[in-house]
Amino acid sequence: MNNTPTAQNNLGSRLSGALNRLSAQLARLVRAGNRRQLVLRNAADVTLLRTPVTLAVVVGLLLLWWAAPLLLAAFILALVFRVRFIISSEVEGGAGP
């Protein structure tokens, strides 16, 4: 392995460039997730929950990490009560359901 200062500088600049591209991609994904909404509706087409996709993903991951049985129970209840999960691109003006 070449440990010359030039090789280390080249590796550092490539790593820095990769981290900058990753950061830019994550920022684009968060902006896109904030423009889209997760909408939960029951069988009667009544909106139960409307939240940005980014928030839904973060909460879902936290529940998966800390309380997987609770997340599984919520998912089973949603299936039993025929809750529909809709990803909506348009943001409606309103405070919620």
Backbone bond lengths (Angstrom), bond angles and torsions (degrees), N, CA, C in turn:
res aa  C-N    CA-C-N  psi(-1)  N-CA   C-N-CA  omega(-1)  CA-C   N-CA-C  phi
1 M - - - 1.450 - - 1.522 107.76 -
2 N 1.278 116.93 139.45 1.452 123.18 -176.75 1.520 109.40 -91.88
3 N 1.330 117.50 113.70 1.462 121.98 -177.54 1.518 112.02 -106.45
4 T 1.308 117.31 27.46 1.458 119.67 178.51 1.510 109.51 -70.77
5 P 1.331 117.85 155.92 1.473 120.41 178.83 1.524 112.77 -57.16
6 T 1.336 117.08 -33.89 1.468 120.05 179.67 1.526 110.69 -66.80
7 A 1.330 116.42 -42.82 1.469 119.98 179.88 1.519 110.71 -66.04
8 Q 1.335 117.54 -39.74 1.463 120.68 178.65 1.520 110.65 -67.06
9 N 1.337 117.25 -39.64 1.461 121.25 178.54 1.526 110.61 -65.07
10 N 1.348 116.70 -39.37 1.455 120.86 178.39 1.521 110.54 -64.52
11 L 1.328 116.45 -43.64 1.466 120.64 177.93 1.526 110.49 -63.07
12 G 1.327 116.72 -43.18 1.464 120.94 179.22 1.511 112.41 -62.65
13 S 1.321 117.20 -40.63 1.459 119.25 -179.59 1.528 110.88 -71.02
14 R 1.340 117.36 -35.52 1.471 119.40 177.35 1.524 110.42 -67.54
15 L 1.323 116.50 -41.29 1.460 120.89 178.40 1.524 110.59 -64.46
16 S 1.320 116.58 -42.74 1.464 121.11 178.13 1.528 111.04 -61.70
17 G 1.326 116.20 -43.27 1.468 120.39 178.10 1.519 111.71 -62.99
18 A 1.329 116.61 -41.64 1.465 120.75 179.25 1.523 110.81 -64.99
19 L 1.327 117.21 -40.79 1.472 120.50 178.48 1.526 111.05 -66.49
20 N 1.318 117.60 -37.50 1.469 120.71 177.15 1.524 111.06 -64.81
21 R 1.336 117.11 -41.62 1.472 120.10 178.37 1.525 110.58 -65.89
22 L 1.339 116.96 -40.74 1.464 121.12 178.27 1.528 110.50 -62.72
23 S 1.315 117.02 -43.48 1.462 121.88 179.22 1.530 110.99 -62.08
24 A 1.319 116.56 -43.10 1.470 120.19 178.79 1.529 110.95 -65.06
25 Q 1.342 117.29 -40.39 1.464 120.87 178.83 1.524 110.97 -65.08
26 L 1.335 117.61 -42.34 1.469 120.61 178.17 1.525 110.96 -63.31
27 A 1.334 117.42 -39.97 1.463 120.40 178.23 1.523 110.58 -63.08
28 R 1.349 117.69 -40.15 1.475 120.46 177.71 1.528 110.71 -64.65
29 L 1.344 117.36 -40.96 1.465 120.45 179.70 1.526 111.73 -65.17
30 V 1.330 117.55 -39.42 1.463 120.72 179.04 1.525 109.90 -66.27
31 R 1.339 117.26 -42.73 1.480 119.47 177.92 1.521 110.72 -62.28
32 A 1.344 117.29 -42.38 1.468 120.57 178.69 1.526 110.38 -65.35
33 G 1.323 117.49 -39.62 1.471 121.05 178.68 1.511 112.27 -66.59
34 N 1.325 117.04 -32.48 1.462 120.06 178.28 1.524 111.92 -74.12
35 R 1.322 117.79 -24.40 1.469 120.57 176.75 1.524 111.75 -79.95
36 R 1.314 116.93 -25.03 1.465 121.30 179.10 1.522 109.12 -97.87
37 Q 1.323 115.02 152.15 1.461 119.70 -179.24 1.519 110.37 -126.55
38 L 1.311 114.73 146.80 1.455 121.72 170.63 1.519 106.17 -94.81
39 V 1.330 115.63 122.67 1.458 121.34 -179.07 1.522 108.06 -117.40
40 L 1.332 116.09 127.14 1.462 121.62 175.79 1.515 107.81 -106.05
41 R 1.335 116.11 124.58 1.467 121.57 178.97 1.512 109.24 -127.89
42 N 1.338 115.17 144.77 1.464 119.25 178.79 1.527 109.76 -86.55
43 A 1.331 116.00 -175.56 1.466 121.04 -176.64 1.523 111.95 -64.00
44 A 1.344 118.12 -26.70 1.462 122.11 178.80 1.534 111.75 -85.66
45 D 1.325 117.47 9.67 1.457 124.58 178.55 1.533 113.05 64.81
46 V 1.316 116.13 29.01 1.466 121.55 175.49 1.526 107.64 -92.76
47 T 1.321 116.18 130.16 1.459 120.62 -179.80 1.528 109.76 -72.15
48 L 1.334 115.72 122.67 1.458 121.71 179.79 1.526 111.28 -95.55
49 L 1.326 116.37 -35.47 1.462 120.92 -176.63 1.517 108.92 -153.27
50 R 1.321 116.31 140.15 1.462 122.93 174.62 1.523 106.53 -137.31
51 T 1.342 116.52 117.70 1.460 120.84 -176.79 1.526 109.60 -146.32
52 P 1.329 118.09 151.79 1.467 119.76 175.57 1.534 110.63 -60.31
53 V 1.325 115.84 145.12 1.465 120.93 -178.66 1.529 110.64 -60.14
54 T 1.317 116.67 -37.66 1.468 119.91 -179.77 1.522 110.84 -58.28
55 L 1.321 117.57 -45.95 1.456 121.65 179.23 1.525 110.80 -64.87
56 A 1.329 116.87 -41.02 1.466 120.44 179.75 1.525 111.18 -62.77
57 V 1.326 117.48 -39.64 1.467 120.92 179.41 1.528 110.23 -66.99
58 V 1.329 117.12 -44.53 1.468 120.47 -179.61 1.523 110.61 -62.23
59 V 1.322 117.42 -46.47 1.469 120.75 179.84 1.531 110.52 -64.68
60 G 1.324 116.83 -41.43 1.462 120.34 178.29 1.516 112.46 -61.52
61 L 1.342 116.76 -42.62 1.462 119.82 178.40 1.525 111.73 -66.74
62 L 1.332 116.54 -39.66 1.466 119.22 177.80 1.526 111.17 -64.21
63 L 1.334 116.44 -42.84 1.469 119.19 177.51 1.521 111.30 -64.91
64 L 1.316 116.42 -38.49 1.466 119.79 178.32 1.520 110.30 -63.01
65 W 1.304 117.05 -38.73 1.466 121.74 -178.65 1.528 111.77 -73.99
66 W 1.336 116.76 -44.69 1.465 120.61 -172.28 1.521 114.16 -97.86
67 A 1.316 117.29 -32.71 1.463 119.14 -172.44 1.531 110.39 -143.03
68 A 1.306 116.18 62.21 1.462 120.80 -178.37 1.534 112.68 -57.88
69 P 1.345 120.20 -41.21 1.470 119.15 178.34 1.538 112.58 -62.14
70 L 1.330 116.78 -35.48 1.464 120.19 177.77 1.530 110.82 -66.52
71 L 1.316 116.61 -41.23 1.466 120.83 177.95 1.526 110.40 -63.94
72 L 1.326 116.92 -41.86 1.461 121.13 178.48 1.532 110.80 -64.27
73 A 1.322 117.71 -41.98 1.469 121.21 178.27 1.531 110.66 -63.97
74 A 1.319 117.45 -41.48 1.471 120.36 178.66 1.522 110.61 -63.95
75 F 1.326 116.97 -39.95 1.460 120.26 179.19 1.529 111.06 -66.17
76 I 1.325 117.62 -41.84 1.469 121.11 178.60 1.530 110.36 -64.58
77 L 1.327 117.61 -42.07 1.469 120.23 176.78 1.521 111.65 -61.97
78 A 1.331 116.18 -39.08 1.464 119.51 177.84 1.526 110.78 -63.53
79 L 1.320 117.52 -37.91 1.468 120.14 177.15 1.526 111.43 -68.65
80 V 1.327 117.26 -42.17 1.465 121.41 -179.34 1.532 110.78 -62.17
81 F 1.329 116.59 -42.99 1.462 120.29 -177.97 1.524 113.20 -90.27
82 R 1.332 116.43 11.72 1.466 123.43 175.07 1.526 113.29 54.59
83 V 1.318 114.53 46.38 1.465 120.00 176.35 1.519 107.89 -78.76
84 R 1.326 115.81 132.58 1.460 120.72 178.43 1.522 109.22 -96.77
85 F 1.329 115.67 135.70 1.455 122.82 176.33 1.522 107.12 -101.62
86 I 1.327 117.64 118.35 1.458 122.21 -176.83 1.526 108.37 -123.43
87 I 1.333 116.28 132.44 1.463 121.15 171.82 1.517 106.14 -97.68
88 S 1.330 116.16 116.83 1.450 122.12 -175.10 1.518 109.81 -110.08
89 S 1.331 117.36 131.84 1.457 121.77 178.81 1.506 112.45 -82.50
90 E 1.321 116.89 -32.27 1.456 119.40 -177.57 1.513 109.72 -85.28
91 V 1.315 115.16 140.95 1.455 121.40 177.58 1.510 107.40 -103.02
92 E 1.317 115.83 117.35 1.463 121.12 -178.99 1.518 109.20 -85.35
93 G 1.302 116.00 141.46 1.466 119.11 175.72 1.512 109.65 -75.29
94 G 1.277 116.91 121.03 1.462 121.01 -178.77 1.504 109.46 164.03
95 A 1.293 115.52 159.43 1.450 120.46 -175.83 1.506 113.33 -87.91
96 G 1.333 118.28 -4.36 1.457 119.06 179.91 1.501 110.84 139.86
97 P 1.338 117.08 -164.01 1.458 121.16 -175.41 1.502 113.78 -67.10
